[in-house]
């Protein structure tokens, strides 16, 4: 695929959640992807805020942060 991925678990309570930060670099350009993985369907508001703040701190614009509903 010609790209490099640097993926790190940056915060976790493994029986509850994990926040994963990935930097994908291809052709000298980098993209950042943050993911929040949870073990329950309901995400506590404080965890949503923690994820949002982490994403902002890593350069993600507020309008690009989304918590998707369960399907």
C-alpha positions in Angstrom: 0.0 0.0 0.0 3.0 2.2 0.3 2.1 3.8 3.6 3.4 3.9 7.2 1.1 3.6 10.2 2.0 4.6 13.8 -0.8 3.3 16.0 -0.9 3.8 19.8 -3.3 3.1 22.6 -3.1 6.5 24.4 -5.6 5.9 27.2 -7.4 2.8 28.3 -9.3 1.0 31.1 -9.3 -2.2 29.2 -12.5 -3.5 30.8 -14.3 -0.2 29.8 -12.7 1.7 26.9 -9.6 2.4 24.8 -8.6 5.6 22.9 -6.4 4.8 19.9 -4.4 7.4 18.0 -3.1 6.6 14.5 -0.9 8.6 12.2 -0.9 7.4 8.6 1.8 8.7 6.4 1.9 8.2 2.6 3.8 10.2 0.0 5.1 12.6 2.7 1.6 13.5 3.8 0.1 12.5 7.2 -3.4 11.9 8.3 -4.6 11.6 11.9 -7.3 9.2 13.0 -8.5 8.9 16.6 -10.9 6.1 17.7 -12.8 5.5 20.9 -13.6 1.8 21.5 -16.0 0.9 24.3 -17.4 -2.3 25.8 -20.8 -0.9 26.3 -23.5 0.7 24.1 -23.8 3.7 26.3 -20.8 6.0 26.4 -20.6 8.2 29.6 -20.6 11.9 28.9 -17.2 12.4 30.6 -15.6 9.8 28.3 -17.1 11.5 25.3 -15.6 14.8 26.5 -12.2 13.2 27.2 -12.2 11.8 23.6 -13.3 15.1 22.1 -10.6 17.0 24.0 -7.9 14.5 23.0 -8.9 14.8 19.4 -8.8 18.6 19.6 -5.4 18.5 21.2 -4.1 16.3 18.4 -5.2 18.7 15.7 -8.6 17.4 14.7 -11.1 20.1 14.0 -14.2 20.1 16.1 -16.5 19.7 13.1 -14.6 16.5 12.2 -15.2 14.8 15.5 -18.2 12.4 15.5 -19.6 9.9 17.9 -21.6 7.6 15.7 -24.8 5.9 17.0 -25.0 2.1 17.4 -26.5 0.4 14.4 
